[in-house]
Amino acid sequence: MIADGGSMEIHIGPSSFVKDMGMELVVGDRVDVTGSRVISEGAPLVIVRRLTRRERVLDLRNAAGRPLWDDRYK
């Protein structure tokens, strides 16, 4: 759910990278995201750069939007 009460799809990154970085996510988790809103296949989504869940912060992309994970996670 976004601040106005709606919802939007978000693209985080490879699940194995997220897990290896110590971030465990389950459906229904409340998270804060920083990223870029784009249109893909006619629908808006957010490419996540930083994900915050409770006090845990995970950076996924640099300021230019390039992924921080290496090729083994592709």
For each residue, the residues with C-beta under 8 A, 3 or more apart:
1: 5 6 7
2: 5 6 7 8
3:
4:
5: 1 2
6: 1 2
7: 1 2
8: 2 37 44 45 46
9: 43 44 45 46
10: 33 35 45 46 47 48
11: 45 46 47 48
12: 15 18 25 48 51 60
13: 17 18 48 60 61 67 69 73
14: 17 18 69 73 74
15: 12 18 19
16: 19 20 73
17: 13 14 20 21 60 69 73
18: 12 13 14 15 21 23 25 51 58 60
19: 15 16 22 23 24
20: 16 17
21: 17 18 58
22: 19 56 58
23: 18 19 51 53 56 58
24: 19
25: 12 18 29 31 53
26: 29
27:
28:
29: 25 26 53
30: 53
31: 25 51 52 53
32: 51 52 53
33: 10 46 48 49 50 51 52
34: 48 49 50
35: 10 46 47 48 49 50 61
36: 46 47 49 65
37: 8 44 45 46
38: 44 45 46 47
39: 42 43 44 45
40: 43 44 45
41:
42: 39
43: 9 39 40
44: 8 9 37 38 39 40
45: 8 9 10 11 37 38 39 40
46: 8 9 10 11 33 35 36 37 38
47: 10 11 35 36 38 61 65
48: 10 11 12 13 33 34 35 51 60 61
49: 33 34 35 36 59 60 61 62 63 65
50: 33 34 35 57 58 59 60
51: 12 18 23 31 32 33 48 57 58 60
52: 31 32 33 56 57 58
53: 23 25 29 30 31 32 56 58
54:
55:
56: 22 23 52 53
57: 50 51 52
58: 18 21 22 23 50 51 52 53
59: 49 50 62 68
60: 12 13 17 18 48 49 50 51 67 68 69
61: 13 35 47 48 49 64 65 66 67 68
62: 49 59 65 66 68
63: 49
64: 61
65: 36 47 49 61 62
66: 61 62
67: 13 60 61
68: 59 60 61 62
69: 13 14 17 60 72 73 74
70: 73
71: 74
72: 69
73: 13 14 16 17 69 70
74: 14 69 71
